[in-house]
Amino acid sequence: MNWFLWILIGVFIALQPSYIHPDEHFQSLEVLATRIWGIKGSIPWEFTQVHSARSFVPLYIGYWWVFQLHGILSPIWVLRLIRLQNFGLYLLVSRYALNHLMHSGTQAEFVLQSSYIAWCHQSHSFSNSLETLLLLIALSLYNDLICTPYGKHAMAKSAVLSVVIALGIFNRITFPIFLVLPSIVLFVKFYLRSWRSLMVLGFTLLLSALSFIYVDTLIYGCSYWVIAPWNNLKYNLDETNLAQHGLHPRYTHILVNFPQIVGPAVLFLQLPRRSLRGWLSDIPLLSVLSGLVLLSVFKHQELRFLIPLVPLILMSLKFNKYWEIYGVKTWISFNIIMAITMGVLHQGGIVPLLDVMREEPLGVHIWWKTYSPPTWMYSNQRTLYSTTNFVDDVEKVDNIPFSSIHDHVVDLKGSDEKLLNYTLDQFLLQTTNVQLIAPNSIAHRLKSLQDNYQFQSLQSWPIHLDLDHIGQSGKILGISRYSVVRR
Ligand SMILES: *[C@@H]1O[C@H](CO)[C@@H](O)[C@H](O)[C@H]1NC(C)=O
């Protein structure tokens, strides 16, 4: 009965229009919608032909079918369906992994299904969510091959494993990091004694990689071979490139991100008492160690990089005796609060506003102090997306073509009032059809501009949490769109 409740909550959260991080749109759905629907959007550099640093293969496998429902479903329902699919797949795959990686699993099953990471991050369209699924399947196959090396289907399993690994690498270049220690054990305990399976593994891996390279080359339309993971690796090994995405201290994953993803469970975890032999056969734990240690080497450390580790951490560690008394209650409270924050409220007004606005003729939409609007949800064949640029760390609007006054989406991001003022001024010289979309938390900052402009509220959406501007005014909830006219 209990599991039914957690799944119900998960489905509810998956259906909410919250927006956790721009990559959930721009690294996946935005790219697919522009390709498949032929609409205009904002393509990140990784997916441009010059860089071709991300593979299309995992995206097409994961979401192509949903985009075929264009015309039947509105973009917001496409989004909901994708989130439901991702959550459903997580339930199936984590169940499968529990069966293959653990012997008794009732407690692990409960924490796996009631973690807010499962409800929020796994249901959203991050490449990291797909990475979790591929990692769980790969490790389950590892465990099978190690535990029953003379089993019937070793060769078939090796073939499936290599396809999963290839997909993982083409999905995110960091995928092999999670497999380092488990792979050593797998090699010593199985492949060293089973050369035929090793050959099957190598051969299928090569074949999968070649076919993915072929598909990417076709999709990018290049005259040379596109090896997306290789292009991505070259970029990421250059620290000046990483610096553009923000550098973090090396302890961020361990001291900041890890406690955030497992919450109070961290207080009740204990390492199981085992011999060295026992440790070496614990595949989930070896993967957690590889992931945590090696990802900590890189200086760009975002919380979502760790989400593939969540089910593994929760299934490989044991809880101490206080878990039943205090742990379960704090765990449930923590996850409900985090789920409401990240899965319901966080930047939650952007998608519902877009759903209304895409039905109206689009003039100039200026987004200010919000996460980047997922332009694919305008589902518009003419959208022009423009945004700010930086010159010596100073934000500018040099790249915004102010003469484009139709179907123009302007993303002013976190820029200051002066840039907003200048942008409004330039557009209002040419058109009267200008709308501003801004969170209520910074509504007071529009006052300084009220001598020049009148902001007429057209629509408000209360379910929108703006964590970036907390404490700047009494409000933290809500987002509004205004029609702007000159006084
Ligand atoms: C906004 O821009 C207008 C036109 O350039 C200018 O006259 C006005 O002083 C500016 N207001 C603020 C608050 O900067």
The ligand as an SDF file (V2000), in Angstrom:
LIG
                    3D

 14 14  0  0  0  0  0  0  0  0999 V2000
   15.7510   55.4110  -18.7370 C   0  0  0  0  0  0  0  0  0  0  0  0
   16.0820   55.7830  -20.0670 O   0  0  0  0  0  0  0  0  0  0  0  0
   15.5760   57.0300  -20.4550 C   0  0  0  0  0  0  0  0  0  0  0  0
   15.8440   57.2410  -21.9310 C   0  0  0  0  0  0  0  0  0  0  0  0
   17.1560   56.9520  -22.2700 O   0  0  0  0  0  0  0  0  0  0  0  0
   16.2110   58.1180  -19.5900 C   0  0  0  0  0  0  0  0  0  0  0  0
   15.6880   59.3990  -19.9350 O   0  0  0  0  0  0  0  0  0  0  0  0
   15.8980   57.8200  -18.1030 C   0  0  0  0  0  0  0  0  0  0  0  0
   16.5530   58.7410  -17.2680 O   0  0  0  0  0  0  0  0  0  0  0  0
   16.3120   56.4190  -17.7420 C   0  0  0  0  0  0  0  0  0  0  0  0
   15.8180   56.1140  -16.4160 N   0  0  0  0  0  0  0  0  0  0  0  0
   16.5580   55.5020  -15.4940 C   0  0  0  0  0  0  0  0  0  0  0  0
   15.9170   55.2830  -14.1580 C   0  0  0  0  0  0  0  0  0  0  0  0
   17.7100   55.1720  -15.6960 O   0  0  0  0  0  0  0  0  0  0  0  0
  1  2  1  0
  1 10  1  0
  2  3  1  0
  3  4  1  0
  3  6  1  0
  4  5  1  0
  6  7  1  0
  6  8  1  0
  8  9  1  0
  8 10  1  0
 10 11  1  0
 11 12  1  0
 12 13  1  0
 12 14  2  0
M  END
$$$$
